Amino acid sequence: MIKFKIQKGKNEEPIFKIRIKDKELVNYPFLKRAIIEAKEIKGRYNYQVPLRYFVPLVNNINKESLCIDKDSKLEFFEFWDDFEEKYYASLTATPKFM
């Protein structure tokens, strides 16, 4: 079972954490790219994954294998800046992104 959580970080930025075992990496080879770019952390979750991998992971993993933490944030906003060509994410809509 793959467990994930989105929690509030500094400046209202969402942090995407995932707990996965080595045997599940064999079942889902597309997870390797996300794990390569992830930061390994200690605690309940193994990795802090960049938020851009959230949607592809949720869409490509069986729903029976996914588990959302009960303390997870259930929504966030994502913005694309055409000038800087960069993604921004926030848990609340602020004037900074408008």
C-alpha positions in Angstrom: 0.0 0.0 0.0 1.2 3.5 -0.9 0.3 6.2 1.6 0.6 9.9 0.8 0.0 13.2 2.5 -0.1 16.8 1.5 0.7 19.1 4.4 1.2 22.8 4.9 4.8 24.0 4.8 6.3 27.4 5.0 4.4 30.3 3.3 1.3 28.2 2.8 3.1 25.9 0.3 2.0 22.3 0.1 4.5 19.5 0.8 3.8 16.1 -0.8 5.1 13.2 1.2 4.9 9.5 0.3 5.5 6.2 2.1 6.4 3.4 -0.2 8.1 0.0 0.3 10.8 -1.4 -2.0 8.6 -4.2 -3.3 6.0 -1.6 -4.5 8.8 0.1 -6.6 9.1 -3.1 -8.5 5.3 -3.2 -9.2 5.2 0.5 -10.4 8.4 1.3 -12.3 7.2 4.8 -13.2 7.7 5.7 -9.5 11.4 5.5 -9.9 11.6 8.9 -11.6 9.7 10.6 -8.7 11.9 8.8 -6.1 15.1 9.9 -7.9 14.0 13.6 -7.6 12.5 13.1 -4.1 14.3 14.0 -0.9 14.6 11.1 1.6 13.2 12.0 5.0 12.8 10.3 8.4 9.6 9.6 10.1 6.3 8.0 9.0 6.9 8.9 5.3 10.0 7.9 3.3 10.2 10.6 0.7 9.3 14.2 0.1 8.3 14.2 -3.6 8.0 17.3 -5.8 4.4 18.3 -6.2 4.4 18.0 -10.0 4.4 14.2 -9.6 1.2 14.2 -7.5 -1.3 14.0 -10.4 0.6 11.4 -12.5 1.1 9.2 -9.5 -2.6 9.3 -8.4 -3.8 8.7 -12.0 -1.4 5.7 -12.7 -1.6 3.8 -9.4 -4.5 1.4 -8.6 -7.0 3.1 -6.3 -6.9 0.0 -4.0 -3.2 0.6 -3.5 -3.5 4.2 -2.5 -4.2 5.5 0.9 -4.6 9.2 1.9 -3.5 10.2 5.4 -6.4 11.4 7.5 -4.6 14.6 8.4 -3.8 15.4 4.7 -4.9 18.6 3.1 -7.4 17.7 0.4 -7.0 20.7 -1.9 -4.4 23.1 -3.2 -4.0 25.7 -5.9 -1.5 25.4 -8.7 -0.4 28.3 -10.9 1.7 28.4 -14.1 3.7 31.5 -14.8 4.2 32.0 -18.6 6.9 34.5 -18.2 9.2 32.6 -15.9 7.9 29.2 -17.1 7.5 27.9 -13.5 4.8 26.2 -11.5 3.7 27.6 -8.1 1.5 25.9 -5.6 -0.3 27.3 -2.6 -2.9 26.0 -0.1 -4.8 29.4 -0.1 -5.4 31.9 -2.9 -3.3 35.0 -2.1 -2.6 38.2 -4.0 0.9 37.1 -4.6 -0.2 34.6 -7.3 -2.9 36.8 -8.9 
